[in-house]
Amino acid sequence: MSAPETFSAPRVDRRTAIKWMMTAAASAALLDDVAFGARAKPTAVAATGSYGTDPDLLKGYKPGDLWPLSFTPEQRQTAAALCDTIIPADGKSPAASQLGVVDFIDEWISAPYEGHDQDRQIILDGLAWIEAESTQRFQNSFPNLVPRQKTNLCEDICLVAKAKPEFKTAAQFFKRFRDLTAGGFYTTPEGMKDIGYTGNVATTTYEGPSDEVLKKLGVI
């Protein structure tokens, strides 16, 4: 049996993570619009309590500024392990957690925007389920499971339509977590490169107008 993996998800600068989260909300076409973007409103939504309005993205922020983050250190470890089970490292790109996707998800579920509170409950309850199920099946925490055990657990909840009745709620969580993981990963430069997206990059070399055109213009 192979040794358990060790997860040390690097932290992303808070301002970067917030900008990333808001950009993804504005780019909801990347994912299922019902599951990801339809409920999220990246423009200012009236916030309750002391959260305030949209952040000033020219400023730097630390954990705890603006709005409280949701993940405990233990939840962050579980989320990192699950991110990397969904999008592991391969020959083209690093694993999702190594690109800061955990910070993206934490900002998303913590932000005081319409619908994000629902995601917060789904994600936190789901991470608790993952830990409880890991302990019951394998007598170990999810981040400390070997890859085969992680896959075994996730196979029971990876498709809502095919999940057994006792796994339906967990499957809804997994679908949402997978959407957020993909939304975060594929809006990074590494993720875009992974799917072959080149963006605003010239694919041919322009050598200027032909001599015939220049003659007509009287240039030569």
C-alpha positions, 0 to 999 in steps of 0.5 A, spaced: 500 500 500 502 506 498 503 512 503 498 517 504 499 524 500 501 530 504 497 536 503 500 543 504 496 548 499 499 554 498 496 560 500 494 566 495 494 573 496 488 575 499 486 581 494 488 576 488 483 571 491 478 576 492 479 578 484 479 571 482 472 569 485 469 576 483 472 574 476 469 567 476 462 570 478 462 574 472 464 569 467 459 564 469 459 561 462 465 557 464 460 552 468 453 550 469 449 557 469 444 554 474 449 551 479 454 556 478 453 563 476 445 564 476 445 565 483 451 569 484 451 577 483 458 579 482 455 587 482 454 590 489 448 586 493 446 589 499 450 586 504 447 585 511 451 586 518 458 589 518 460 586 511 459 592 507 459 593 500 464 590 494 471 590 496 476 595 493 481 591 489 486 596 489 488 595 496 491 589 499 487 584 504 489 579 509 485 573 512 479 576 516 479 583 513 472 585 509 468 578 511 471 572 515 473 566 511 470 560 513 475 554 512 478 552 519 485 549 518 482 542 518 477 544 513 482 547 509 486 540 509 480 536 507 478 541 501 485 541 499 485 533 498 478 533 495 480 538 490 486 534 488 482 528 487 478 532 482 484 535 479 490 531 480 497 534 478 499 531 471 504 532 465 501 539 463 499 542 470 499 542 477 494 539 482 488 544 483 490 546 491 497 548 488 494 553 484 490 556 490 483 553 488 482 552 496 483 560 497 478 561 491 473 556 494 474 559 501 472 566 498 467 564 494 463 561 500 464 566 505 463 572 500 456 576 502 453 576 496 446 573 494 446 565 494 453 564 496 451 563 503 447 557 500 454 554 497 457 555 504 452 551 508 453 546 502 460 546 502 461 546 510 456 540 511 459 536 505 466 537 508 464 534 515 460 528 511 467 527 507 471 526 514 465 522 517 465 517 512 472 517 511 473 515 519 467 510 518 470 506 512 477 507 513 479 509 520 482 515 518 482 522 516 480 524 508 487 528 507 491 522 510 487 516 505 491 513 500 489 515 493 485 509 492 481 510 498 479 517 496 477 515 489 473 509 492 469 514 497 468 519 491 465 514 486 459 513 491 458 521 490 460 523 483 454 522 480 447 525 483 443 521 478 446 514 480 448 515 487 444 511 492 439 514 496 443 514 502 448 518 498 444 523 494 445 529 499 453 528 499 452 527 491 449 534 491 455 537 495 460 533 490 457 536 484 457 543 487 464 542 490 467 539 483 464 545 479 467 550 484 474 547 483 473 547 476 471 554 476 477 556 480 482 551 476 480 553 469 480 561 470 488 560 472 493 561 467 495 554 468 488 551 467 487 555 461 493 552 458 491 545 460 485 546 456 489 549 450 486 556 451 491 561 448 487 567 449 489 574 445 495 571 442 497 572 435 497 565 431 500 568 425 506 573 423 504 579 420 509 582 415 505 588 413 502 590 406 504 587 400 508 591 395 502 591 390 498 595 396 503 600 397 504 602 390 497 603 390 497 607 396 503 611 393 508 609 398 513 606 394 
